[in-house]
Amino acid sequence: MLSLALLRDPQYRTYWIALFLSQLGSWMQAATQGWLVLELTGSAERLGLVVALQFVPSLLFSIPAGVLSDRYSRRNLLYLTQSGMGLLALVMSLLIISHTVRYEHVLIFAFLYGVFNAADLPVRQAFTVEIAGRDRYPGAIALNSFGFNTSRVIGPALAGLLIAGLGLGWSYFANALSFVPLLLVLRRVPRLTPQTQPGSVLKDALEGLHFVWNHGLVRQVVLLIGLSSLFGMNFATIVPVYARLQLGLEAQGYGFLMSAVGLGSIVAAVVQALGAGARPLRAVLGSLVLGGALVLLIWPLPPLWVAAVLALGGLGMITTNINANTTVQLIAPDRIRGRVMSVYSMVLLGSGPLGAYLSGLLMEHFGARQGVAAMGLLTLLSTLYLMRFPWPRRLALAPTPQPAPVAGAAAD
């Protein structure tokens, strides 16, 4: 398997382990943030606003980050973004431990953290191709997704233990420390500067947008990921509200539900790692599973059944994400990959603010069960609409050199 071959590469193995530790800290922080807001405000709508502010920067900075990714050393750019997120987590941990944190601090932190994350994601995805190589990229994305979702299981569980034993601030402090190994690894990676023709920033940005819009299959994938993210991938808002306000769980129970989402995600990542290449049709099927799982939460289920349904939702979400991401990466030409992935990231994360606020608003006014089910129904309806286009079962590893002129033009 491509994934196992990558783990035998010392450089990539070290990078993957360091990235896993960083993601572990990030999931501890993400789980703690939702609990922190509910402790400060008790409001699902205000939690939705925090999550929304964290994703708003993706609308503003993803495309400029893609342009920078194709012009400058991706290693150096990652060093800046990872350092920035680590410093913010450290400051936030000190505010919480000193008992001086306020809701306004969380809003500011969420926005600034989102700025660094918006710049980090398209650069990191292009850097993965750079360090793994295009031929091994499908294995890299499956391996990275496995690490990401394993940390999604372990991180919230550890956060629940830290919250119960030491307090909320120590999850933020653990996240700050988790960036150190990755920063050390990045210092040892050789610096490569992308070979690009000099031009205006606006022209470079428009080239990425033009490619996405004019390649039929890429356009379909980006629309799918945007609508699925808008309506279905709002677990950072849904899970804490459902755990605390619907089920009446404490921190450990909340961590258990967040870990259930990650467990389903790991299953999806393992299934993908067993094969190679991208399967665009699986992205559509994953979105249907995600929407269906959220609809099931309309019933008053006990916590264990809620965890099982959330695991199913995590499986659907990551099945969509892996196959959508791999499809776009394999199709995008090397010289504009950073810009193409910046458009993908902008749509994926940029739809999050409205989705987070909408889900929080619906749960605030109609109840947790009804609000979640409504978001699931919207996910199903939007995915069924996109199924009117043809979706290939499998995409070859070789990149497609020219964009297709119409939607669904890529052949199976």
DRENDO-1510 file (C-alpha; in Angstrom, 1 decimal, always signed):
<recs>
REC; n; res; u; v; w
REC; 1; MET; +0.0; +0.0; +0.0 .
REC; 2; LEU; +1.1; +3.6; -0.7 .
REC; 3; SER; +0.5; +4.5; +3.0 .
REC; 4; LEU; +2.9; +1.9; +4.3 .
REC; 5; ALA; +5.5; +2.8; +1.7 .
REC; 6; LEU; +5.3; +6.4; +3.0 .
REC; 7; LEU; +5.8; +5.3; +6.6 .
REC; 8; ARG; +9.1; +3.6; +5.5 .
REC; 9; ASP; +10.3; +7.0; +4.3 .
REC; 10; PRO; +12.2; +8.5; +7.3 .
REC; 11; GLN; +11.5; +12.1; +6.3 .
REC; 12; TYR; +7.8; +11.6; +5.8 .
REC; 13; ARG; +7.4; +9.4; +8.8 .
REC; 14; THR; +9.0; +12.0; +11.1 .
REC; 15; TYR; +6.8; +14.7; +9.6 .
REC; 16; TRP; +3.6; +12.6; +10.0 .
REC; 17; ILE; +4.3; +11.9; +13.6 .
REC; 18; ALA; +4.9; +15.5; +14.4 .
REC; 19; LEU; +1.8; +16.5; +12.5 .
REC; 20; PHE; -0.2; +13.9; +14.4 .
REC; 21; LEU; +0.9; +15.4; +17.8 .
REC; 22; SER; +0.0; +18.9; +16.6 .
REC; 23; GLN; -3.5; +17.7; +15.5 .
REC; 24; LEU; -3.9; +15.9; +18.8 .
REC; 25; GLY; -3.4; +19.2; +20.6 .
REC; 26; SER; -5.7; +21.0; +18.2 .
REC; 27; TRP; -8.6; +18.6; +18.9 .
REC; 28; MET; -8.1; +18.9; +22.6 .
REC; 29; GLN; -8.4; +22.7; +22.2 .
REC; 30; ALA; -11.4; +22.4; +19.9 .
REC; 31; ALA; -13.3; +20.2; +22.3 .
REC; 32; THR; -12.4; +22.5; +25.2 .
REC; 33; GLN; -13.5; +25.7; +23.4 .
REC; 34; GLY; -17.0; +24.5; +23.0 .
REC; 35; TRP; -17.3; +23.6; +26.6 .
REC; 36; LEU; -15.7; +26.9; +27.6 .
REC; 37; VAL; -18.2; +29.0; +25.7 .
REC; 38; LEU; -21.1; +27.0; +27.2 .
REC; 39; GLU; -19.7; +27.6; +30.7 .
REC; 40; LEU; -19.3; +31.3; +30.1 .
REC; 41; THR; -22.6; +31.9; +28.3 .
REC; 42; GLY; -24.9; +28.8; +28.3 .
REC; 43; SER; -26.0; +29.8; +24.8 .
REC; 44; ALA; -25.9; +27.6; +21.7 .
REC; 45; GLU; -26.3; +30.7; +19.5 .
REC; 46; ARG; -23.2; +32.3; +21.1 .
REC; 47; LEU; -21.2; +29.1; +20.6 .
REC; 48; GLY; -22.3; +29.1; +16.9 .
REC; 49; LEU; -21.0; +32.7; +16.7 .
REC; 50; VAL; -17.5; +31.7; +18.1 .
REC; 51; VAL; -17.3; +28.8; +15.6 .
REC; 52; ALA; -18.4; +31.1; +12.8 .
REC; 53; LEU; -15.7; +33.7; +13.6 .
REC; 54; GLN; -13.1; +31.0; +13.6 .
REC; 55; PHE; -14.0; +30.1; +10.0 .
REC; 56; VAL; -14.7; +33.6; +8.6 .
REC; 57; PRO; -11.0; +34.3; +7.8 .
REC; 58; SER; -11.1; +31.4; +5.3 .
REC; 59; LEU; -13.3; +33.5; +3.1 .
REC; 60; LEU; -10.7; +36.4; +3.3 .
REC; 61; PHE; -7.3; +34.7; +3.3 .
REC; 62; SER; -7.5; +31.3; +1.7 .
REC; 63; ILE; -7.0; +32.5; -1.9 .
REC; 64; PRO; -4.1; +34.9; -1.0 .
REC; 65; ALA; -2.5; +32.0; +0.9 .
REC; 66; GLY; -2.7; +29.9; -2.2 .
REC; 67; VAL; -0.9; +32.5; -4.2 .
REC; 68; LEU; +1.8; +32.7; -1.6 .
REC; 69; SER; +2.0; +28.9; -1.6 .
REC; 70; ASP; +2.8; +28.9; -5.3 .
REC; 71; ARG; +5.4; +31.7; -5.0 .
REC; 72; TYR; +7.4; +31.1; -1.8 .
REC; 73; SER; +8.8; +28.3; +0.3 .
REC; 74; ARG; +5.9; +26.3; +1.7 .
REC; 75; ARG; +8.1; +25.1; +4.5 .
REC; 76; ASN; +8.7; +28.6; +5.6 .
REC; 77; LEU; +5.1; +29.6; +5.3 .
REC; 78; LEU; +4.1; +26.6; +7.5 .
REC; 79; TYR; +6.6; +27.6; +10.1 .
REC; 80; LEU; +5.0; +31.0; +10.4 .
REC; 81; THR; +1.4; +29.7; +10.6 .
REC; 82; GLN; +2.2; +26.9; +13.0 .
REC; 83; SER; +4.2; +29.3; +15.3 .
REC; 84; GLY; +1.3; +31.8; +15.2 .
REC; 85; MET; -1.3; +29.2; +16.3 .
REC; 86; GLY; +1.0; +27.9; +19.0 .
REC; 87; LEU; +1.5; +31.4; +20.5 .
REC; 88; LEU; -2.2; +32.1; +20.5 .
REC; 89; ALA; -3.0; +28.9; +22.3 .
REC; 90; LEU; -0.4; +29.8; +24.9 .
REC; 91; VAL; -1.9; +33.2; +25.5 .
REC; 92; MET; -5.4; +31.8; +25.8 .
REC; 93; SER; -4.3; +29.1; +28.3 .
REC; 94; LEU; -2.8; +31.8; +30.5 .
REC; 95; LEU; -6.1; +33.8; +30.4 .
REC; 96; ILE; -8.1; +30.8; +31.5 .
REC; 97; ILE; -5.7; +29.5; +34.2 .
REC; 98; SER; -5.6; +33.0; +35.7 .
REC; 99; HIS; -9.4; +33.2; +35.7 .
REC; 100; THR; -9.5; +36.4; +33.6 .
REC; 101; VAL; -11.0; +34.9; +30.4 .
REC; 102; ARG; -14.2; +36.5; +29.1 .
REC; 103; TYR; -16.4; +35.6; +26.2 .
REC; 104; GLU; -15.0; +38.5; +24.2 .
REC; 105; HIS; -11.5; +37.0; +24.6 .
REC; 106; VAL; -12.8; +33.7; +23.1 .
REC; 107; LEU; -14.3; +35.7; +20.1 .
REC; 108; ILE; -11.0; +37.4; +19.4 .
REC; 109; PHE; -9.0; +34.2; +19.8 .
REC; 110; ALA; -11.3; +32.3; +17.5 .
REC; 111; PHE; -10.9; +35.0; +14.7 .
REC; 112; LEU; -7.1; +35.2; +15.0 .
REC; 113; TYR; -6.7; +31.5; +15.2 .
REC; 114; GLY; -8.9; +31.2; +12.1 .
REC; 115; VAL; -6.6; +33.7; +10.3 .
REC; 116; PHE; -3.6; +31.5; +10.8 .
REC; 117; ASN; -5.6; +28.3; +10.0 .
REC; 118; ALA; -6.9; +29.8; +6.8 .
REC; 119; ALA; -3.4; +30.5; +5.6 .
REC; 120; ASP; -2.1; +27.1; +6.9 .
REC; 121; LEU; -4.5; +24.7; +5.2 .
REC; 122; PRO; -3.9; +25.4; +1.5 .
REC; 123; VAL; -0.1; +25.6; +2.1 .
REC; 124; ARG; +0.0; +22.4; +4.1 .
REC; 125; GLN; -2.0; +20.5; +1.5 .
REC; 126; ALA; +0.3; +21.6; -1.3 .
REC; 127; PHE; +3.3; +20.9; +1.0 .
REC; 128; THR; +2.1; +17.3; +1.4 .
REC; 129; VAL; +2.3; +16.7; -2.3 .
REC; 130; GLU; +5.8; +18.4; -2.3 .
REC; 131; ILE; +7.2; +16.1; +0.5 .
REC; 132; ALA; +5.4; +12.9; -0.5 .
REC; 133; GLY; +5.4; +13.2; -4.3 .
REC; 134; ARG; +2.4; +13.2; -6.6 .
REC; 135; ASP; +2.6; +9.4; -7.2 .
REC; 136; ARG; +2.4; +8.8; -3.5 .
REC; 137; TYR; -0.1; +11.5; -2.7 .
REC; 138; PRO; -3.3; +9.3; -2.4 .
REC; 139; GLY; -1.5; +7.3; +0.2 .
REC; 140; ALA; -0.4; +10.4; +2.0 .
REC; 141; ILE; -3.9; +11.9; +2.2 .
REC; 142; ALA; -5.2; +8.6; +3.5 .
REC; 143; LEU; -2.4; +8.3; +6.1 .
REC; 144; ASN; -2.8; +12.0; +7.1 .
REC; 145; SER; -6.5; +11.5; +7.4 .
REC; 146; PHE; -6.0; +8.4; +9.6 .
REC; 147; GLY; -3.7; +10.5; +11.9 .
REC; 148; PHE; -6.1; +13.4; +11.9 .
REC; 149; ASN; -9.1; +11.3; +12.9 .
REC; 150; THR; -7.2; +9.2; +15.4 .
REC; 151; SER; -6.3; +12.5; +17.1 .
REC; 152; ARG; -10.0; +13.4; +16.8 .
REC; 153; VAL; -10.8; +10.3; +18.9 .
REC; 154; ILE; -8.0; +10.7; +21.5 .
REC; 155; GLY; -7.9; +14.5; +21.7 .
REC; 156; PRO; -11.5; +15.1; +23.1 .
REC; 157; ALA; -11.2; +12.2; +25.5 .
REC; 158; LEU; -7.9; +13.6; +26.8 .
REC; 159; ALA; -9.5; +17.1; +27.0 .
REC; 160; GLY; -12.4; +15.7; +29.0 .
REC; 161; LEU; -9.9; +14.2; +31.5 .
REC; 162; LEU; -7.9; +17.4; +31.7 .
REC; 163; ILE; -11.0; +19.6; +32.1 .
REC; 164; ALA; -12.3; +17.4; +34.9 .
REC; 165; GLY; -8.9; +17.0; +36.6 .
REC; 166; LEU; -7.0; +20.3; +36.1 .
REC; 167; GLY; -9.3; +22.8; +34.4 .
REC; 168; LEU; -10.1; +24.2; +31.0 .
REC; 169; GLY; -6.9; +26.1; +30.4 .
REC; 170; TRP; -4.6; +23.1; +30.4 .
REC; 171; SER; -6.0; +21.8; +27.1 .
REC; 172; TYR; -5.0; +25.1; +25.5 .
REC; 173; PHE; -1.6; +24.8; +27.1 .
REC; 174; ALA; -1.2; +21.2; +25.8 .
REC; 175; ASN; -2.1; +22.5; +22.3 .
REC; 176; ALA; +0.6; +25.2; +22.5 .
REC; 177; LEU; +3.2; +22.5; +23.4 .
REC; 178; SER; +2.0; +20.2; +20.6 .
REC; 179; PHE; +3.3; +22.6; +17.9 .
REC; 180; VAL; +6.9; +22.3; +19.1 .
REC; 181; PRO; +7.8; +18.9; +17.5 .
REC; 182; LEU; +6.3; +20.0; +14.1 .
REC; 183; LEU; +8.3; +23.2; +14.2 .
REC; 184; LEU; +11.5; +21.3; +14.9 .
REC; 185; VAL; +10.8; +18.9; +12.0 .
REC; 186; LEU; +10.1; +21.8; +9.6 .
REC; 187; ARG; +13.4; +23.3; +10.4 .
REC; 188; ARG; +15.1; +20.2; +9.0 .
REC; 189; VAL; +13.1; +19.9; +5.8 .
REC; 190; PRO; +15.0; +21.3; +2.8 .
REC; 191; ARG; +13.5; +24.5; +1.6 .
REC; 192; LEU; +12.0; +24.3; -1.9 .
REC; 193; THR; +10.7; +27.4; -3.7 .
REC; 194; PRO; +8.0; +26.7; -6.3 .
REC; 195; GLN; +8.9; +27.6; -9.8 .
REC; 196; THR; +6.3; +30.1; -11.0 .
REC; 197; GLN; +6.3; +32.8; -13.6 .
REC; 198; PRO; +6.2; +36.3; -12.0 .
REC; 199; GLY; +2.8; +38.1; -12.3 .
REC; 200; SER; +0.2; +40.1; -10.4 .
REC; 201; VAL; -1.3; +38.6; -7.3 .
REC; 202; LEU; -4.8; +39.2; -8.7 .
REC; 203; LYS; -4.0; +37.4; -12.0 .
REC; 204; ASP; -2.5; +34.5; -10.1 .
REC; 205; ALA; -5.6; +34.3; -7.9 .
REC; 206; LEU; -8.0; +34.4; -10.8 .
REC; 207; GLU; -6.1; +31.6; -12.5 .
REC; 208; GLY; -6.9; +29.2; -9.7 .
REC; 209; LEU; -10.6; +30.3; -9.6 .
REC; 210; HIS; -10.8; +29.9; -13.4 .
REC; 211; PHE; -9.4; +26.4; -13.3 .
REC; 212; VAL; -11.9; +25.3; -10.6 .
REC; 213; TRP; -14.9; +26.8; -12.4 .
REC; 214; ASN; -14.0; +25.5; -15.9 .
REC; 215; HIS; -13.1; +21.9; -14.9 .
REC; 216; GLY; -16.4; +20.1; -14.7 .
REC; 217; LEU; -15.5; +17.5; -12.1 .
REC; 218; VAL; -13.5; +19.9; -9.9 .
REC; 219; ARG; -16.5; +22.3; -9.9 .
REC; 220; GLN; -18.8; +19.5; -8.9 .
REC; 221; VAL; -16.5; +18.4; -6.1 .
REC; 222; VAL; -16.1; +21.9; -4.7 .
REC; 223; LEU; -19.8; +22.5; -4.8 .
REC; 224; LEU; -20.4; +19.2; -2.9 .
REC; 225; ILE; -17.8; +19.9; -0.3 .
REC; 226; GLY; -19.2; +23.5; +0.2 .
REC; 227; LEU; -22.8; +22.4; +0.7 .
REC; 228; SER; -21.8; +19.4; +2.9 .
REC; 229; SER; -19.7; +21.7; +5.1 .
REC; 230; LEU; -22.4; +24.3; +5.2 .
REC; 231; PHE; -25.2; +22.0; +6.4 .
REC; 232; GLY; -23.6; +18.8; +7.7 .
REC; 233; MET; -20.1; +19.3; +9.0 .
REC; 234; ASN; -20.9; +21.4; +12.1 .
REC; 235; PHE; -19.9; +19.0; +14.8 .
REC; 236; ALA; -18.0; +21.7; +16.7 .
REC; 237; THR; -21.4; +23.3; +17.4 .
REC; 238; ILE; -23.7; +20.3; +17.3 .
REC; 239; VAL; -21.9; +18.0; +19.7 .
REC; 240; PRO; -21.3; +20.3; +22.7 .
REC; 241; VAL; -24.9; +21.7; +22.5 .
REC; 242; TYR; -26.4; +18.2; +22.1 .
REC; 243; ALA; -24.3; +16.8; +24.9 .
REC; 244; ARG; -24.9; +19.5; +27.5 .
REC; 245; LEU; -28.4; +20.9; +26.7 .
REC; 246; GLN; -30.1; +17.8; +25.3 .
REC; 247; LEU; -28.4; +14.9; +27.1 .
REC; 248; GLY; -27.2; +16.8; +30.2 .
REC; 249; LEU; -23.8; +15.3; +30.1 .
REC; 250; GLU; -20.6; +16.5; +31.9 .
REC; 251; ALA; -17.2; +17.1; +30.3 .
REC; 252; GLN; -16.3; +13.4; +30.2 .
REC; 253; GLY; -19.5; +12.5; +28.4 .
REC; 254; TYR; -19.0; +15.3; +25.9 .
REC; 255; GLY; -15.5; +14.1; +25.2 .
REC; 256; PHE; -16.9; +10.6; +24.6 .
REC; 257; LEU; -19.3; +11.9; +22.0 .
REC; 258; MET; -16.6; +13.9; +20.3 .
REC; 259; SER; -14.4; +10.8; +20.2 .
REC; 260; ALA; -17.3; +8.9; +18.7 .
REC; 261; VAL; -17.3; +11.2; +15.7 .
REC; 262; GLY; -13.5; +10.6; +15.4 .
REC; 263; LEU; -13.9; +6.8; +15.6 .
REC; 264; GLY; -16.2; +6.8; +12.6 .
REC; 265; SER; -13.8; +9.0; +10.8 .
REC; 266; ILE; -10.9; +6.6; +11.5 .
REC; 267; VAL; -12.9; +3.8; +9.9 .
REC; 268; ALA; -13.4; +5.9; +6.8 .
REC; 269; ALA; -9.7; +6.7; +6.7 .
REC; 270; VAL; -8.6; +3.1; +7.1 .
REC; 271; VAL; -11.0; +2.0; +4.2 .
REC; 272; GLN; -9.5; +4.7; +2.0 .
REC; 273; ALA; -5.9; +3.7; +3.0 .
REC; 274; LEU; -6.5; +0.1; +1.8 .
REC; 275; GLY; -6.8; +1.3; -1.7 .
REC; 276; ALA; -5.2; +4.0; -3.9 .
REC; 277; GLY; -6.5; +6.8; -6.0 .
REC; 278; ALA; -9.6; +8.9; -5.7 .
REC; 279; ARG; -13.2; +7.8; -5.9 .
REC; 280; PRO; -15.4; +10.8; -6.6 .
REC; 281; LEU; -18.6; +8.8; -6.3 .
REC; 282; ARG; -17.7; +7.9; -2.7 .
REC; 283; ALA; -17.6; +11.6; -1.9 .
REC; 284; VAL; -21.3; +11.8; -2.8 .
REC; 285; LEU; -22.2; +8.6; -0.9 .
REC; 286; GLY; -20.4; +9.9; +2.2 .
REC; 287; SER; -22.4; +13.1; +2.1 .
REC; 288; LEU; -25.6; +11.1; +2.0 .
REC; 289; VAL; -24.5; +9.0; +5.0 .
REC; 290; LEU; -23.6; +12.2; +6.9 .
REC; 291; GLY; -27.0; +13.8; +6.2 .
REC; 292; GLY; -28.8; +10.6; +7.1 .
REC; 293; ALA; -27.0; +10.3; +10.4 .
REC; 294; LEU; -27.9; +13.8; +11.5 .
REC; 295; VAL; -31.6; +13.2; +10.6 .
REC; 296; LEU; -31.6; +10.2; +12.9 .
REC; 297; LEU; -30.9; +12.5; +15.9 .
REC; 298; ILE; -34.5; +13.7; +15.7 .
REC; 299; TRP; -35.3; +10.8; +17.9 .
REC; 300; PRO; -34.7; +11.0; +21.7 .
REC; 301; LEU; -31.9; +8.4; +21.8 .
REC; 302; PRO; -29.8; +7.5; +24.9 .
REC; 303; PRO; -26.1; +8.6; +24.9 .
REC; 304; LEU; -24.7; +5.3; +23.6 .
REC; 305; TRP; -27.0; +5.4; +20.6 .
REC; 306; VAL; -26.2; +9.1; +20.0 .
REC; 307; ALA; -22.5; +8.1; +20.0 .
REC; 308; ALA; -23.2; +5.4; +17.4 .
REC; 309; VAL; -25.1; +7.8; +15.2 .
REC; 310; LEU; -22.3; +10.5; +15.5 .
REC; 311; ALA; -19.7; +7.8; +14.6 .
REC; 312; LEU; -21.8; +7.1; +11.4 .
REC; 313; GLY; -21.8; +10.8; +10.7 .
REC; 314; GLY; -18.0; +11.0; +11.2 .
REC; 315; LEU; -17.6; +8.1; +8.7 .
REC; 316; GLY; -19.7; +9.9; +6.1 .
REC; 317; MET; -17.9; +13.2; +6.6 .
REC; 318; ILE; -14.4; +11.9; +6.2 .
REC; 319; THR; -15.4; +9.6; +3.3 .
REC; 320; THR; -16.5; +12.8; +1.6 .
REC; 321; ASN; -13.5; +14.9; +2.6 .
REC; 322; ILE; -10.8; +12.3; +1.6 .
REC; 323; ASN; -12.2; +11.5; -1.8 .
REC; 324; ALA; -13.0; +15.2; -2.6 .
REC; 325; ASN; -9.6; +16.4; -1.6 .
REC; 326; THR; -7.7; +13.6; -3.4 .
REC; 327; THR; -9.7; +14.2; -6.6 .
REC; 328; VAL; -8.9; +17.9; -6.7 .
REC; 329; GLN; -5.2; +17.4; -5.8 .
REC; 330; LEU; -4.7; +14.8; -8.5 .
REC; 331; ILE; -6.4; +16.9; -11.2 .
REC; 332; ALA; -4.7; +20.2; -10.3 .
REC; 333; PRO; -1.5; +21.0; -12.3 .
REC; 334; ASP; +1.6; +21.3; -10.2 .
REC; 335; ARG; +2.2; +25.0; -11.0 .
REC; 336; ILE; -1.2; +26.2; -9.7 .
REC; 337; ARG; -1.9; +23.5; -7.1 .
REC; 338; GLY; -1.6; +25.9; -4.2 .
REC; 339; ARG; -4.1; +28.3; -5.8 .
REC; 340; VAL; -6.5; +25.5; -6.7 .
REC; 341; MET; -6.4; +24.1; -3.1 .
REC; 342; SER; -6.9; +27.6; -1.7 .
REC; 343; VAL; -10.2; +27.8; -3.6 .
REC; 344; TYR; -11.1; +24.3; -2.2 .
REC; 345; SER; -10.1; +25.4; +1.3 .
REC; 346; MET; -12.0; +28.7; +1.0 .
REC; 347; VAL; -15.2; +26.8; +0.1 .
REC; 348; LEU; -14.7; +24.0; +2.7 .
REC; 349; LEU; -13.9; +26.3; +5.6 .
REC; 350; GLY; -15.6; +29.4; +4.4 .
REC; 351; SER; -19.0; +27.8; +4.4 .
REC; 352; GLY; -18.4; +26.9; +8.1 .
REC; 353; PRO; -19.3; +30.3; +9.6 .
REC; 354; LEU; -22.8; +30.4; +8.2 .
REC; 355; GLY; -23.3; +26.7; +8.9 .
REC; 356; ALA; -22.0; +27.0; +12.5 .
REC; 357; TYR; -24.2; +30.0; +13.2 .
REC; 358; LEU; -27.2; +28.5; +11.4 .
REC; 359; SER; -27.0; +25.2; +13.4 .
REC; 360; GLY; -26.6; +27.1; +16.7 .
REC; 361; LEU; -29.5; +29.3; +15.9 .
REC; 362; LEU; -31.8; +26.4; +14.9 .
REC; 363; MET; -30.9; +24.5; +18.1 .
REC; 364; GLU; -31.4; +27.6; +20.2 .
REC; 365; HIS; -34.9; +28.3; +19.0 .
REC; 366; PHE; -36.3; +24.8; +18.0 .
REC; 367; GLY; -34.3; +22.5; +20.3 .
REC; 368; ALA; -31.2; +20.4; +19.8 .
REC; 369; ARG; -32.9; +17.4; +18.2 .
REC; 370; GLN; -35.0; +19.4; +15.7 .
REC; 371; GLY; -32.2; +21.7; +14.8 .
REC; 372; VAL; -29.7; +18.9; +14.1 .
REC; 373; ALA; -32.3; +17.0; +12.0 .
REC; 374; ALA; -33.0; +20.1; +10.0 .
REC; 375; MET; -29.3; +20.5; +9.1 .
REC; 376; GLY; -29.2; +16.8; +8.2 .
REC; 377; LEU; -32.2; +17.1; +5.9 .
REC; 378; LEU; -30.6; +20.1; +4.1 .
REC; 379; THR; -27.4; +18.0; +3.6 .
REC; 380; LEU; -29.5; +15.2; +2.0 .
REC; 381; LEU; -31.4; +17.5; -0.3 .
REC; 382; SER; -28.3; +19.4; -1.5 .
REC; 383; THR; -26.4; +16.1; -2.2 .
REC; 384; LEU; -29.4; +14.6; -4.1 .
REC; 385; TYR; -29.5; +17.7; -6.3 .
REC; 386; LEU; -25.8; +17.3; -7.2 .
REC; 387; MET; -26.4; +13.6; -8.1 .
REC; 388; ARG; -28.0; +14.8; -11.3 .
REC; 389; PHE; -24.4; +15.2; -12.6 .
REC; 390; PRO; -22.3; +12.1; -13.5 .
REC; 391; TRP; -19.7; +11.1; -10.9 .
REC; 392; PRO; -16.8; +8.8; -11.8 .
REC; 393; ARG; -16.4; +5.7; -9.6 .
REC; 394; ARG; -12.6; +6.0; -9.7 .
REC; 395; LEU; -10.1; +8.6; -10.9 .
REC; 396; ALA; -6.7; +7.5; -12.3 .
REC; 397; LEU; -3.5; +8.6; -10.5 .
REC; 398; ALA; -2.3; +10.6; -13.5 .
REC; 399; PRO; -3.3; +14.2; -13.5 .
REC; 400; THR; -5.8; +15.5; -16.0 .
REC; 401; PRO; -3.9; +18.1; -18.1 .
REC; 402; GLN; -6.8; +20.1; -19.5 .
REC; 403; PRO; -10.0; +21.2; -17.8 .
REC; 404; ALA; -13.3; +19.8; -19.1 .
REC; 405; PRO; -15.6; +22.4; -20.6 .
REC; 406; VAL; -18.8; +21.2; -19.0 .
REC; 407; ALA; -20.0; +19.8; -15.6 .
REC; 408; GLY; -19.5; +16.1; -15.3 .
REC; 409; ALA; -17.2; +15.8; -18.3 .
REC; 410; ALA; -14.7; +13.6; -16.7 .
REC; 411; ALA; -15.0; +10.0; -17.8 .
REC; 412; ASP; -15.3; +7.0; -15.5 .
</recs>
